Structures are given as C-alpha cells and as structure tokens.
Amino acid sequence: MYGLVSQMRRAAVSIPSNISEGYRRGSQKEYVQFLKISLGSNSELETQLSLSKELSFIDEDKFKKVYELNDK
C-alpha cells in the first residue's frame, strides 16, 4: 500500500509541475509536449486509483469522490 501511495503522490505532483515547466519553456511546441506528459501522469494516477479500489485500500464512495476530482 505504501508503495502505491508514494507512486500516486509522485504522479499527482508531476501533473501541475509539467504544466508549469512547459509553460515556462516559452515555445508552444514544448508547452504542448509537457501537456501531453501531464496527461500521461494523470492516466497513471487514474490507474493507481483504480488499483487502490480493486485492492480494497479505499471503498467505492471514496473512489468515486476522488475519481471525480481527478476527472475535472
């Protein structure tokens, strides 16, 4: 469980970090690339969240709440 939590934290931090870094790069092409990387991190987070539910680390109600937050 602790390994999964650690991975989820890293993925969650990676999303806004990559958006910020891409924006600061200055070119639209690099910004788009970093947005794609952020989407990849978001997909990782969704997968890890699903695994947490499947492994019964969180219940269905909490899963739905967190998933909805991630989906916005």
C-alpha positions as CSV (number, residue, x, y, z in Angstrom):
1,M,0.0,0.0,0.0
2,Y,2.8,2.5,0.9
3,G,4.5,2.0,-2.5
4,L,1.2,2.7,-4.3
5,V,0.6,5.8,-2.2
6,S,4.1,7.0,-3.0
7,Q,3.6,6.5,-6.7
8,M,0.2,8.3,-6.5
9,R,1.8,11.3,-4.8
10,R,4.6,11.5,-7.4
11,A,2.1,11.3,-10.3
12,A,-0.2,13.9,-8.6
13,V,2.8,16.3,-8.2
14,S,4.0,15.6,-11.7
15,I,0.8,16.9,-13.3
16,P,1.0,20.6,-12.4
17,S,4.8,20.6,-12.4
18,N,4.9,19.5,-16.0
19,I,2.3,22.1,-17.0
20,S,4.3,24.8,-15.3
21,E,7.6,23.7,-16.8
22,G,6.2,23.5,-20.3
23,Y,4.6,27.0,-20.0
24,R,7.9,28.5,-18.8
25,R,9.8,26.9,-21.8
26,G,8.4,29.6,-24.0
27,S,7.5,27.7,-27.1
28,Q,4.1,26.4,-27.9
29,K,5.5,23.1,-29.2
30,E,7.3,22.4,-25.9
31,Y,4.3,23.5,-23.9
32,V,2.1,21.0,-25.8
33,Q,4.6,18.3,-25.2
34,F,4.6,18.9,-21.5
35,L,0.8,19.0,-21.5
36,K,0.9,15.5,-23.1
37,I,3.3,14.4,-20.4
38,S,0.9,15.7,-17.8
39,L,-1.9,13.8,-19.3
40,G,0.2,10.7,-19.1
41,S,0.8,11.3,-15.4
42,N,-3.0,11.8,-15.0
43,S,-3.6,8.4,-16.6
44,E,-1.1,6.9,-14.2
45,L,-2.9,8.4,-11.3
46,E,-6.3,7.1,-12.6
47,T,-4.8,3.6,-12.9
48,Q,-3.3,3.7,-9.4
49,L,-6.6,4.9,-8.1
50,S,-8.4,2.0,-9.7
51,L,-5.8,-0.4,-8.3
52,S,-6.4,1.1,-4.8
53,K,-10.1,0.3,-5.2
54,E,-9.5,-3.2,-6.5
55,L,-7.1,-3.9,-3.7
56,S,-9.7,-2.7,-1.2
57,F,-7.5,0.2,0.0
58,I,-10.4,2.6,-0.5
59,D,-14.1,2.0,-0.6
60,E,-16.4,2.7,-3.5
61,D,-17.7,6.0,-2.2
62,K,-14.2,7.5,-1.7
63,F,-13.1,6.1,-5.0
64,K,-16.0,7.9,-6.8
65,K,-15.2,11.2,-5.0
66,V,-11.5,11.1,-5.8
67,Y,-12.1,9.9,-9.3
68,E,-14.5,12.8,-10.0
69,L,-11.9,15.3,-8.7
70,N,-9.3,13.8,-11.0
71,D,-11.6,13.9,-13.9
72,K,-12.2,17.6,-13.8
